[in-house]
Structures are given as structure tokens and as C-alpha cells.
């Protein structure tokens, strides 16, 4: 019966947050469209959450692998989303280059110290 169908539609509409006035001022087709739209949005959100969880598990596994195997590259967000993390990647690269240069300077200082010590011993 139509009244039973409307009753169940009304319950579903309330469950997804359609205001009472909007439900009663809408046609049956509009209510069905709103319910279908809500179903699609929920499905999209569920997929988005699952993809996020999957991505997070991949990143976690990659981080663990990079700790076990020194040849395994450490993952960064810009590896997956290069356009979104351009600034962060540039800052990271700059910082990494600065650290490498400081390490180079320290190794050179130690080398010169060693050589000076050798010359002094002769």
C-alpha cells in the first residue's frame, strides 16, 4: 500500500537527516532522489575511508621495510601526491642538502685533522 511505503520512506528520510517539512513538501520522486543521493554519498565516503586506510597501511609497511632494509626507500607523501606536497618536498630537499653538506664539512675537517696529525708525527 502507498501509505506504508510513504511511512517507510518517511522513516528513512528522518534517519538521513531530511527535515520533516522538506519531506512533506517534496514529491515522492524528489524524496526517492534524496534517498538515492544520500546512498551514493555514503558509498563514496565509505570508499574514501577504505582507500585512506589502505594507503595508510601501505605507508606503514613501507616505513617498516625502510627500517629493516637500508636500501629500501623511505616513503614520503610527495611520492604519492606530488602536486599536493610540492612545498614540503622542496623544504625537505633543501634541509637534506644542508645536512649532507654539514656532514661533508665534518668529514673534511676530520680528514684534515688526521693529515695534520700525520705530518706532525713525521
C-alpha positions as CSV (number, residue, x, y, z in Angstrom):
1,X,0.0,0.0,0.0
2,X,1.1,3.5,-0.7
3,X,0.7,4.8,2.9
4,X,3.0,2.0,4.2
5,X,5.6,2.9,1.5
6,X,5.4,6.6,2.5
7,X,5.7,5.6,6.2
8,X,9.0,3.7,5.5
9,X,10.3,6.5,3.2
10,X,9.5,8.9,6.0
11,X,11.5,6.9,8.5
12,X,14.4,6.6,6.1
13,X,14.3,10.3,5.4
14,X,14.4,11.1,9.1
15,X,17.3,8.7,9.5
16,X,19.4,10.5,6.9
17,X,18.5,14.0,8.2
18,X,15.9,15.3,5.8
19,X,13.8,17.8,7.6
20,X,10.2,17.0,8.2
21,X,8.9,20.0,6.3
22,X,11.1,19.2,3.4
23,X,9.9,15.6,3.3
24,X,6.2,16.6,3.3
25,X,6.7,19.4,0.8
26,X,8.5,17.2,-1.7
27,X,7.1,14.8,-4.3
28,X,7.7,11.1,-4.0
29,X,10.2,11.3,-6.8
30,X,12.1,14.0,-5.0
31,X,12.2,12.1,-1.8
32,X,13.5,9.0,-3.6
33,X,16.1,11.1,-5.3
34,X,17.3,12.5,-2.0
35,X,17.5,9.0,-0.5
36,X,19.4,7.7,-3.6
37,X,21.8,10.7,-3.4
38,X,22.4,10.0,0.3
39,X,23.1,6.4,-0.5
40,X,25.7,7.4,-3.2
41,X,27.4,9.9,-1.0
42,X,27.7,7.3,1.8
43,X,29.1,4.8,-0.6
44,X,31.6,7.4,-1.8
45,X,32.6,8.3,1.7
46,X,33.0,4.6,2.6
47,X,35.2,4.0,-0.4
48,X,37.2,7.1,0.5
49,X,37.8,5.9,4.1
50,X,38.8,2.4,2.9
51,X,41.2,3.9,0.4
52,X,42.7,6.0,3.2
53,X,43.1,3.0,5.5
54,X,44.6,1.0,2.7
55,X,47.1,3.9,1.8
56,X,48.0,4.2,5.5
57,X,48.7,0.5,5.8
58,X,50.9,0.7,2.7
59,X,52.8,3.6,4.1
60,X,53.2,1.9,7.4
61,X,54.5,-1.3,5.7
62,X,56.9,0.8,3.6
63,X,58.2,2.6,6.7
64,X,58.8,-0.7,8.5
65,X,60.6,-2.1,5.4
66,X,62.8,1.0,5.2
67,X,63.9,0.4,8.8
68,X,64.7,-3.3,8.2
69,X,66.4,-2.8,4.8
70,X,68.6,0.3,4.4
71,X,68.3,0.0,0.6
72,X,64.5,0.3,0.7
73,X,63.5,3.9,0.2
74,X,61.7,5.8,2.9
75,X,58.2,6.8,1.6
76,X,57.2,10.4,1.6
77,X,53.8,12.0,0.9
78,X,55.0,13.7,-2.3
79,X,55.8,10.3,-3.7
80,X,52.1,9.6,-3.9
81,X,50.8,13.2,-4.2
82,X,53.5,15.2,-5.9
83,X,51.3,18.2,-6.8
84,X,49.8,18.5,-3.3
85,X,53.2,18.4,-1.4
86,X,55.5,20.4,-3.7
87,X,56.4,23.0,-1.0
88,X,57.1,20.3,1.6
89,X,59.3,18.3,-0.8
90,X,61.3,21.4,-1.6
91,X,61.8,22.2,2.1
92,X,62.8,18.6,2.7
93,X,65.3,18.5,-0.1
94,X,66.8,21.8,1.0
95,X,67.1,20.5,4.6
96,X,68.6,17.2,3.4
97,X,71.2,19.0,1.2
98,X,72.1,21.2,4.1
99,X,72.6,18.2,6.4
100,X,74.7,16.4,3.7
101,X,76.9,19.5,3.3
102,X,77.4,19.7,7.0
103,X,78.3,16.0,7.2
104,X,80.7,16.6,4.2
105,X,82.3,19.5,6.0
106,X,82.7,17.5,9.2
107,X,84.3,14.6,7.3
108,X,86.7,17.0,5.6
109,X,87.6,18.6,8.9
110,X,88.3,15.1,10.3
111,X,90.4,14.3,7.3
112,X,92.5,17.5,7.5
113,X,92.9,16.9,11.2
114,X,94.1,13.4,10.6
115,X,96.5,14.6,7.9
116,X,97.9,17.4,10.1
117,X,98.4,14.9,12.9
118,X,100.3,12.6,10.4
119,X,102.5,15.5,9.3
120,X,103.2,16.4,12.9
121,X,104.3,12.8,13.6
122,X,106.8,12.7,10.8
